[in-house]
Amino acid sequence: MPYLFLGIVLLLTGCGVQKQGQTPTLLAAGNVSPSFVMPNARERMIYLARQEWELFGRPEVSYNIEPPVITYPSKSTQGYETTPPFFSRVFMYWYTATDLPIIGYEGEIRPWSGAFIVWLARSAGVPESDLPSTVLHWDYIQHVMAAGSENRFVSHAINTYAPKPGDIICAPRGEAFIQSIHNYNDLRRGPYHCDLVIAQRLGELDVIGGNVMDAVSLAHIKLDGARKVVPTKTRPWSLVIEQRN
């Protein structure tokens, strides 16, 4: 009975028993087609961002109150940048983007949100020519702004473009620097924070970023009636980086 079953399986799967001395017949490569659609770089970045968010315990940050607060699902592990195994993830993001030391002069972990975006891009197969490796958001923002409309990534003023999943939204940080940025044309070198858009719903975006309350965190960003991002005091969003591929 076992031999009969094996023969039926081989017959149904198109396999045959190779006779001794018989030249094996190889299936032509042209006759083989993939059984699934390969995800593109945009989809891979979204998947990776969700993966890291899950690893950190699915924290969510609310910018609707001051100061912002972070919450975790009940009974979940609360990921924090300095505790194992989460520091190893931060270490990985950082050294994907730079050779500079991750520990600052006073023993602190340097801000790693820029490294997180770069890690997503590198891990998804985005080349350096499209988004350079750096731990400073401004470096790749400036690169995208200078590259023009032929690049994979294209920059837009926050009030002129409706973001979609796979795009990146950016805001200046620090009270003094924020006060100096009034619109897209004021953007210049300085501290920024950027998040990857992972989902879009009516009136709202879901975004994931690194080093948000010391974790990989998700936030819900409000949209206006034209599906444009609504800036807030904590996150005065100024720029959208559209991902076209």
N, C-alpha and C positions, 0 to 999 in steps of 0.2 A: 504493500500500500504506500509506504513512504516514497518508493521509487516512481510509482505511478503519479503521485502528487507532484514530485519534482519535475517529471517529464511534462506534465500539463503546464506548470509554471513557466518552464523554458519555452514551450511552444507559444504560450500566450504573450510572453515578453519578447518574442522574436529572436530568442537565443537558440543556438543549436549546440549540440555536443561536438567538440572539436575532435576529429579522428586523428590518430597518430600519423604523422607525416603529412598531414593536410595543411596547405598554406592558409593562414588565417585571413579572413575577409574583413577588412576594416570599413566601417561606415563612412562614407564620404562626408567631409566637414560641411560641404555646401548643403547637405540634406538635414543638418542639425540646426534647429532654431531654438532660441532661449524660451523657457516656459514662463518667464516673468519679464517685466519692463525694468531695466536698470534705472535707478534713481539718478537724477542729475545733481549737480553741485548744490543747487538751492535746496533740494529735498534732503540731501545728506547733511547739510548744515543744520537744518531744522531738526532732523532726527538726532543728531549728536547733541544739540542743545537740550532737547527733551531728556536724553539719556543722562546727561550730567545733572540736570535739575532733579531727576528721580534719585540719583545717587546721593545728592545732598539732602534728601528727605522731603522734597517738594515744597520748599518754602515759598510763601507769597508775600509781597511787599505792597502796602497801600500808600499811595501818594496823595490820597484824598484828605488826610489829616496831617497836622504838623506837631511834632516831627513824625516822619514816616515810621510805621511799625512793621515788623516781620512776624508772620504766623506760620505754624507748621500743623499738618494734620495730626489729630490725636494718635498717640502711640507710635508716631514715626520717629526715626532717628534724626536728631537735629544736627545737620552738617554745619561745621564751623571751620574756618580756614586753618586754624592752628592745631586742630585735633586730628589724630589719625583715624581713618585713613585719608581724610580730606586734604591734609597738607600735601600728600603725594600727588593728588590731582592738580592742585594749584602749582606745585613744582613742575609738573608736566606741561601745563599751559605756558608757564613762564619761559621755560627753556626751549620750547618750540619757537618762541618769538625773539629771544635775545640770549646773549652770553653774559650779560650783566648780572651781578649778584642779586638774589631775590631779597636778601636781608639788608635793610637800610642801616644808616650810621648809628642809630639809636636802638638797634636790635629789632626793629619793626619789620613786618612783611610789607614790601612795597606794593602800591596799588596794582592790581593784576587784571582789571577789567579789559584793558586793551589787549593783553596777552590772550585772554579768553577768546575774544573775537578772532584774533589771528589763528589760534589753535583750531577753531571751528573751520576757518577757511582752508588752512593747510591740510587738515584731516579729511576735508571733503574734496580735495584735489584742486583747489583754486591756486593758480600759479602766482609766484611773487610779482610777476609783471602786472597782474590785476589788482592785488592787494598785498603790499609789502609787509614783511615781518617787522614788528615793532611793539614796544610796550606802551607807546604813546598814541592815543586815538588820533591826535592831530596829524601824525605822520601819514597815516593812510587816508584820512580825510583830505589832506592837502594833495596827496597823490591822485585821488579820485577827482577832485575839483579841477586839477590841471590836465587830466587825461582826456576830457571831452566826451562826446557822445558815442565814440566808437569803442569805448572800453566795456568790459563786462559790467562794471559798476559805474553808475552815473549819479551825480549829486543834484539835489533839488532843494529849494527853499521849503520849509516845513508847511507853508500855507499855499503851495502851488501844486502839490502832488499827493495823491492818496496812496499810502503805503500798502503793500501786499505781503503775504508770507514769503520770507526769504530776504526781504529788504532789511536795512539797518537804520535805526533812528538815533540821532545824537543830540546831546544838550551840553552847553557849557556848565562848569562846576565852579563853586567858590563864589561867595557873595560879591566880592569886588570884581571878579572877572565877568560874572553874569551881568552886572550893571553896565559893563562896557560893550556888551553884545546886544544890539537893538534889532538886527535883522541879518539875513543871510550874507549881505555884503560886508558886514562887520566881522565876519568869522576870521580868526587869525590864530597864531600859535598860542596855546594855553591849555588849561585842564578841561577835559571833556569826559563825558560818559556816553557809551553807545550800547544799545540792546539789539538783539536779533528779533524780528517779528516772526512769530511761529504760527499765529492763527488770527483770523479776522472774523468778526461777527458784526451784527447790526449795532453801530454806535460804539464799538470797542475793538481794540487790538489786544492780543496776548503777546508779551515780549519777554525774553529771557536774557539776562546779562550776568556777567561775573562780578565778584567783589561788591555785590549789592547787599549791604548789611552783613558783610563777611561771608557770603555764600553765593552759590549759583541760584539765583532767585527769579521768580516769575512776577510780572506786574500786569495789571489791566489798565490800558491807556485809553482814555475817552477820545471819541471822534466827534466832529461836528456834523451837520447835516449833509455836507459835501464829502464826507469820509476823510477829512483832513484831521491831523493830530491836534489836540487841544493842549497847549503848553500849560504847565503848572509852576508854582513858585519853586518847588524842589527840583523839578525837571522842566526847565524852560526850553523845550525841544525847539531846535533851530534848523535842523538839517535832516533830510532823508537821503540815504544812499540806496538807490534802486539797483537791484540785481537782475540783469536782463537775460541771463542764461540759466 
